[in-house]
Amino acid sequence: MRASPNVLRPTRLMTSDGAALRVLVADDDPSLRLALTLWIQRRGHQVFAAADTDTARALLLDEAPDVALVDAGMPRDGVAFWRECEADGPPKGGALLLTGDVPSLGELSRHPRVVGKPFDFPALLDRIEAMAEVS
């Protein structure tokens, strides 16, 4: 039996010093937050999950993740939180802005770190790898 091309292949993401990645997942949709968390953890990485920007901000400061995935539509302004992540860090590798409504972002929709939902998990993995400067 051949594997489907949509099956996620095991991948080990690491930072340039060989450590597992630390990823902040900030999304108010519990199903997507859980799916992202499990998918990233299966690859041996640590995930910090938040349902709102207040919790995400606290985790950002306390845990210093390598990369953040931020939902644009989160309560208390996901876009503003994403801008904070991009401008000030942590995370060291920056943040991806996830949205189900790319056109509503206007000029921001063309930013290279905006990812439309639904997204392709392997493609998202590639983005995370590039941002974290993995070896």
N, C-alpha and C positions, 0 to 999 in steps of 0.2 A: 504494500500500500504506500503510495507516494504522499508526501506531506503537501498540504495546500500551500500555495505561495503566500497566503495571508497569515500563516502560523508564525507567531513570534519566535525567533530563534534565540536561544540563550546567548546573552552577551554580557560581558563583564566590563562595566564602565569603571574607569579609575581616573583619579586626578594624576597630574604629571609626576607626583611623588609615589604613586602606586597605591594610594589609599582609596577605599570605596567612596563614591560620591555621597554628598549630603544634599538632599533635595527638599525644598519647601514646596508643597502642593497647597495652593490657596484657592479653593473653589467652594461656592455655597451649595452646589449640587452634590448631595451625599453619594449618589451612585457613581458619578464621574470621579469624585474625590477618592472613593474607595478603589475604583478600577485603576486609577493612576497610581495610587499607593501600592496596591498589590503587584502591579506590573513592574514597578521600579524596585520594590523589595525583592521580588523573585530573582533579580539580577544581583542581589547581594548588597544593595545600597540602603542607606538610612533615609527614611522619609519623615518629614515633619508636616502634618496635615492641619489645615485651618479652614473653618467655615466662614470666617469674616475677617476683615482687614485688621481689626484690633488684635485678634489672636495671632494673625499672620505677622503683624509688626513685632509682637512680643517674641515669637519664635525666631524671627529674623535677627533680632538683637541678641537673644539668648543662645541660639544654636549656630549662628554664622554659616548658613548653608552655602554650597558651591554654586547652586543654580536655583532659581525660583520659577514656578509655573503659577501664573496669576490669572484668575478669571476676571474679565473686564466688568461683568455684571454683578460682582460681589457687593453685598451690603456695605455701606460706608465708603463707596467709590473705589472699585477695583483698579480703574485706570490711574487714579491719583497715586494709589499704593504702588502700582507698577512703575510709574515715573520716579517715585522715591527710590525704588530698588535699582533702577537704571542709573540714576544720578549719583546716589550716595554710597551704594553698596553697604554692608553685604547685600546680596550674594556676590562673591568674587567674580563669578562668570556671567553675572547679569540675570535678567529675567525675561521669560517669554510671556506675552499677553495672549491669553486664550479667549476667543469670543465666538459666539454663535451668530453674530450680526456684524460682520466686517464693514459693510457699507455705512453703518451708523457711526463709525469712528471717524468718518470724513478723511481729512488729510493724514491722520494717524494710520489709516488702513494700509498705507503703503510702507509703513515702517517694517524693516526686515525681521523684527522680533515679534510681529503679530502673527498668530496662528489661528486660522478659522476652524470652527467646529462644524461638523465632525472632522477629526483629523486622523491621519494614518499613524498608528503607534510606531511602526518602524521608522517612519520619517521623523517623528517627534524624538525618537531615540537618537537619530543622527544629529538633530539640532542640539540636544542636551550634550552629546559628546563634543560637538564643536565648541559650544560655549564653555564647557568645563576644561577645555584644553587637555583632553585625555591623551594618553600615550597609546 
